[in-house]
Amino acid sequence: MTDEGPIPEVYTDAVRRSETCGFARLLDIRVTAIEGGRVRVAMPIAGKENAHGTTHGGAIFAVADHAFGIAANLDGVDQIAISAYIQYFSVPAEGTLEAMAYRVSETERTSVYAVDVYSGDRRIASFEGVGFKTGVSAKKE
């Protein structure tokens, strides 16, 4: 999963916001591809170990959550996460984590995104995030 793809010009603002995010800069998370509504980000593992010497689960969650956030905001309607869930499958190898986010479903007010996290070619975690569209006014009944 390490090949970098194109980032279409229409997503320049989403990438810029990601690159200026203090948390993403702290963890060195970068966007590597946006194509067909799918967002791929990468984060080096070095320096993100837990007390057991393996990659911290919070770091894995962070890279998945960041990919989700970018994907959920590609269409120009601001969204915030209202829930997120992650399953860890295995310990990552040394190197880089990559997360691929894509939309699973969408309503007028919410969206659901799936994110697969990889270490090399091995999927090490699966994340699901629900976004709430803050840029859409609520319906009046």
C-alpha positions, 0 to 999 in steps of 0.5 A: 500500500505504499504507492502514492497517487495523485491529489486532484487540484479540487482537493487543494484546500482539504490537503492544505487544512490537513497540512496545517493541522497542529496535531497532524504536524506533531505526528507527521501525518501527510496526505499521500493520495485522494482519488475517487472519494478515497483519502490515503494518509501516511504516518511514520511509526518511529517515536510512537511506541507504548510502554511495551515497545510496540506502536501505541494504539492511540497513534493507530487511532489518530492516523485513522481518525485523521484520514476519516476527517479529511474524507468527511470534509472533501465535499466542502460541507463541514463535518465533525465526528460524533462517534468512532470505533476501531478494531486492532488486528495485529501489531504493525511492523516498523516503518510507516502506517497508512490509512485509507478512508472511504464513505460507506453511507450518507444522509442529509445530516450524517455520514459513515466512513470506513478506514483501513489501516495498513502496515506494509501490505498487512491490514492491522486495524479497521476504523468506522467514524460517523460524521455530523454535518455542521454546515447543513441547517437542521430541518424544521418539522 
